[in-house]
Every structure is written in C-alpha cells, then in structure tokens.
Amino acid sequence: MAKKNFESTLNKLEEIVQKLEEGELSLDQSIKEFESGIDLYKECKTYLDKAEKKIQVLTDSLKEEEYKEE
C-alpha cells in the first residue's frame, strides 16, 4: 500500500474537484465524489494543522534560544 502524504491526498482531492466541475457525473455519483472530497479535505487540513504546530514549536524554540543569548 502506498504511503499517504499531503501531496497525494491533495492530488486526489483535485481530481475529484475536476470531475465535479466537468458535470459529467450523475447526481448519485456527484454526491459520492463530494463525500469523498470532504473526507480528503479533512485529511489535508489535519496534515496542515500538524505542520503548523510543528513550525510553531520550532519557532518558539528559536525565540527561547535568542532570549537565553541576550
């Protein structure tokens, strides 16, 4: 099984958006794709939230180091 990551999840979401924009799907297919898109959106948001927290921890540690040096 391929490892999931932000980029692959985002690519899948973009594919769904493209399908929906084309307007070729039936209503049932559109709803199913939309539901899948919502799940992928949530996954992307989770990846971004984790990255933001990690960046915050790293920048906070830099601020602490700068404070100690003064």
JONORWO-V751106 format. One record per backbone hydrogen bond with DSSP energy under -1.0 kcal/mol. CO is the residue of the C=O (numbers start at 1). NH is the residue of the N-H. Records with the same first field share a line. If there is no record, write none. Layout:
BEGIN
CO: NH + NH
END
This chain:
BEGIN
5: 9
6: 10
7: 11
8: 12
9: 13
10: 14
11: 15
12: 16
13: 17
14: 18
15: 19
16: 20
17: 21
18: 22
26: 30
27: 31
28: 32
29: 33
30: 34
31: 35
32: 36
33: 37
34: 38
35: 39
36: 40
37: 41
38: 42
39: 43
40: 44
41: 45
42: 46
43: 47
44: 48
45: 49
46: 50
47: 51
48: 52
49: 53
50: 54
51: 55
52: 56
53: 57
54: 58
55: 59
56: 60
57: 61
58: 62
59: 63
60: 64
61: 65
62: 66
63: 67
64: 68
65: 69
66: 70
END
